């Protein structure tokens, strides 16, 4: 079966993507929490944990050793914080870019030989904040705009790969709980997308026919 590596696979959108691809792919489940990854893997037919700290370049280089072919790479790991732009310290900016952009770029760079060998697909989970920047979302939106640019350039420089950016709206995940706490508002999952709905868009990109290249998918909640 084709092989898919999914980051952020221990929960939320990443775990939902793993479940959506489980019937058609061998899965490598990326994340920091080996126990949580193991729990997700245990419920799937052909999956194993791939624990690594994505912001540690040496650890990532060690982790990708031996992966010589990769059909799908899904970047679902990320972080979000909300607050006034003028109160965001340099450390928050650095951490946001390290997790949301630099880690993505480095993992993809290291896996390019394996992706090229499979003429593979790269799917990047972005955000509505990566298309329209609003007050309170400064460092996060900036990192997601950077991720959007990264995807566009990767698509242009690697024509044998198919690169898809998925822009979900608010999704009922633990990350959204943090965001709503930062905003001082209630967490209302019934008004948000389900992780499985975002995963369906990722599945579509990962399994599209060979003549189709889905470059951008925007998903919004009807709530």
C-alpha positions as CSV (number, residue, x, y, z in Angstrom):
1,X,0.0,0.0,0.0
2,X,1.1,3.6,-0.4
3,X,2.7,5.2,2.6
4,X,1.5,8.4,4.3
5,X,3.2,10.3,7.1
6,X,0.9,12.6,9.2
7,X,2.2,15.1,11.7
8,X,0.1,16.1,14.6
9,X,-1.5,12.7,14.4
10,X,-2.1,12.1,18.2
11,X,-5.3,14.2,18.2
12,X,-7.6,16.6,16.4
13,X,-7.4,17.0,12.7
14,X,-4.2,14.9,12.4
15,X,-5.8,11.9,14.1
16,X,-8.9,12.3,12.0
17,X,-6.8,12.3,8.8
18,X,-5.1,9.1,10.0
19,X,-8.4,7.4,10.4
20,X,-9.6,8.6,7.0
21,X,-6.5,7.2,5.2
22,X,-6.2,4.0,7.2
23,X,-8.1,1.8,4.7
24,X,-5.9,2.9,1.8
25,X,-2.4,3.7,3.2
26,X,0.3,2.4,5.5
27,X,0.5,5.2,8.2
28,X,3.4,6.8,10.1
29,X,1.8,8.8,12.9
30,X,4.0,11.8,13.8
31,X,3.9,13.7,17.0
32,X,5.6,14.3,20.4
33,X,3.4,12.1,22.6
34,X,4.4,8.5,21.9
35,X,1.7,7.0,24.1
36,X,-1.1,9.1,22.4
37,X,0.2,8.1,19.0
38,X,0.3,4.5,20.1
39,X,-3.4,4.7,21.1
40,X,-4.3,6.1,17.7
41,X,-2.3,3.5,15.9
42,X,-3.8,0.6,17.9
43,X,-7.2,1.3,16.4
44,X,-5.9,1.3,12.8
45,X,-5.1,-1.6,10.5
46,X,-1.6,-0.6,9.4
47,X,-0.1,2.2,11.4
48,X,2.8,2.9,13.7
49,X,3.8,5.8,15.9
50,X,6.6,8.1,14.5
51,X,7.4,10.1,17.7
52,X,9.7,13.1,17.1
53,X,10.1,16.7,18.2
54,X,9.6,18.5,14.9
55,X,11.5,21.6,16.0
56,X,14.6,19.6,16.7
57,X,16.4,19.3,13.3
58,X,18.8,16.6,14.5
59,X,15.9,14.5,15.8
60,X,14.0,14.9,12.6
61,X,17.0,13.9,10.5
62,X,17.4,10.8,12.5
63,X,13.6,10.0,12.3
64,X,13.5,10.2,8.5
65,X,16.4,7.9,8.0
66,X,15.2,4.8,6.2
67,X,12.2,6.4,4.6
68,X,13.1,6.1,0.9
69,X,9.6,6.4,-0.6
70,X,6.7,8.4,0.7
71,X,3.4,8.8,-1.2
72,X,1.7,11.4,1.1
73,X,3.0,13.9,3.6
74,X,0.3,15.7,5.7
75,X,1.5,18.6,7.8
76,X,-1.1,18.9,10.5
77,X,1.0,19.8,13.5
78,X,0.8,23.5,14.5
79,X,0.2,26.0,17.3
80,X,-2.1,28.9,17.7
81,X,-2.3,31.8,20.1
82,X,-4.5,34.9,19.9
83,X,-3.9,38.3,21.4
84,X,-3.1,42.0,20.5
85,X,-0.3,42.3,18.0
86,X,1.5,45.0,20.1
87,X,1.6,42.6,23.1
88,X,3.2,39.6,21.3
89,X,6.8,39.2,22.5
90,X,9.6,38.1,20.2
91,X,9.6,34.6,21.8
92,X,6.0,34.1,20.6
93,X,6.8,35.2,17.1
94,X,9.9,32.8,17.0
95,X,8.0,29.9,18.4
96,X,5.0,30.4,16.1
97,X,7.3,30.4,13.0
98,X,9.4,27.6,14.3
99,X,6.4,25.3,14.7
100,X,4.1,26.5,11.9
101,X,6.7,27.2,9.2
102,X,10.3,26.1,9.8
103,X,9.4,22.6,11.0
104,X,7.3,22.1,8.0
105,X,10.0,23.3,5.6
106,X,12.7,21.2,7.2
107,X,10.7,18.0,7.4
108,X,9.6,18.4,3.7
109,X,13.2,19.2,2.7
110,X,14.5,16.0,4.3
111,X,11.7,13.9,2.8
112,X,12.0,15.3,-0.7
113,X,14.0,12.3,-2.1
114,X,11.3,10.0,-0.8
115,X,8.5,12.2,-2.1
116,X,10.1,12.5,-5.5
117,X,10.6,8.7,-5.8
118,X,6.8,8.3,-5.4
119,X,5.8,11.5,-7.3
120,X,4.0,12.1,-4.0
121,X,1.6,14.5,-2.5
122,X,2.1,17.1,0.2
123,X,-0.9,18.4,2.1
124,X,-0.5,21.4,4.4
125,X,-3.2,22.3,6.9
126,X,-3.4,26.0,6.9
127,X,-6.2,28.2,8.3
128,X,-8.7,30.9,7.3
129,X,-6.1,33.2,9.0
130,X,-3.8,32.2,6.2
131,X,-6.1,33.9,3.7
132,X,-7.4,36.9,5.6
133,X,-5.6,38.4,8.6
134,X,-7.8,39.9,11.4
135,X,-7.1,41.8,14.6
136,X,-5.8,39.6,17.4
137,X,-4.3,37.0,15.1
138,X,-1.0,38.7,14.3
139,X,1.8,36.1,14.8
140,X,-0.4,33.2,13.9
141,X,-1.8,34.8,10.7
142,X,1.7,35.9,9.7
143,X,3.0,32.3,10.1
144,X,0.1,30.9,8.1
145,X,0.6,33.5,5.3
146,X,4.2,32.3,5.3
147,X,3.0,28.7,5.1
148,X,0.8,29.6,2.1
149,X,3.8,31.1,0.3
150,X,5.9,28.1,1.1
151,X,3.3,25.8,-0.5
152,X,3.0,27.9,-3.6
153,X,6.8,28.0,-4.1
154,X,7.1,24.2,-3.4
155,X,4.5,23.5,-6.0
156,X,6.3,25.7,-8.5
157,X,9.8,24.3,-7.7
158,X,8.7,20.6,-7.5
159,X,6.4,20.1,-10.5
160,X,6.4,16.3,-10.1
161,X,4.8,16.6,-6.7
162,X,1.2,17.6,-6.0
163,X,1.0,20.2,-3.2
164,X,-2.3,21.1,-1.6
165,X,-3.1,23.8,1.0
166,X,-6.3,23.2,3.0
167,X,-7.8,26.2,4.7
168,X,-10.3,25.0,7.4
169,X,-12.4,27.4,9.4
170,X,-12.8,27.0,13.2
171,X,-12.6,23.3,14.0
172,X,-13.7,21.5,17.2
173,X,-10.2,20.6,18.5
174,X,-8.1,21.1,21.6
175,X,-6.3,23.9,19.8
176,X,-9.6,25.7,19.3
177,X,-10.2,25.5,23.1
178,X,-6.9,27.4,23.6
179,X,-7.9,29.9,21.0
180,X,-11.3,30.5,22.6
181,X,-9.7,30.9,26.0
182,X,-7.3,33.5,24.5
183,X,-10.3,35.3,23.0
184,X,-12.3,35.2,26.2
185,X,-15.2,33.4,24.6
186,X,-17.1,30.1,25.0
187,X,-15.9,27.0,23.2
188,X,-19.0,26.0,21.1
189,X,-18.1,22.9,19.1
190,X,-21.6,22.6,17.6
191,X,-20.8,25.8,15.7
192,X,-17.4,24.5,14.3
193,X,-16.2,22.1,11.8
194,X,-15.7,18.5,12.9
195,X,-12.1,17.3,12.5
196,X,-13.5,14.5,10.3
197,X,-14.9,17.1,7.9
198,X,-11.4,18.6,7.5
199,X,-10.0,15.1,7.1
200,X,-12.4,14.4,4.3
201,X,-10.9,17.3,2.4
202,X,-7.3,16.0,3.0
203,X,-8.4,12.5,1.9
204,X,-9.7,14.0,-1.3
205,X,-6.4,15.7,-2.0
206,X,-4.4,12.6,-1.1
207,X,-6.4,10.3,-3.3
208,X,-7.4,12.5,-6.2
209,X,-6.9,10.9,-9.7
210,X,-3.5,11.2,-11.3
211,X,-4.8,13.8,-13.7
212,X,-6.0,16.1,-10.9
213,X,-3.9,18.5,-8.8
214,X,-5.9,20.1,-6.1
215,X,-3.9,23.2,-5.2
216,X,-6.2,24.8,-2.6
217,X,-9.3,23.6,-0.6
218,X,-11.3,26.0,1.6
219,X,-13.6,24.4,4.1
220,X,-16.0,26.4,6.3
221,X,-18.6,25.4,8.9
222,X,-22.2,25.8,8.1
223,X,-22.7,26.8,11.7
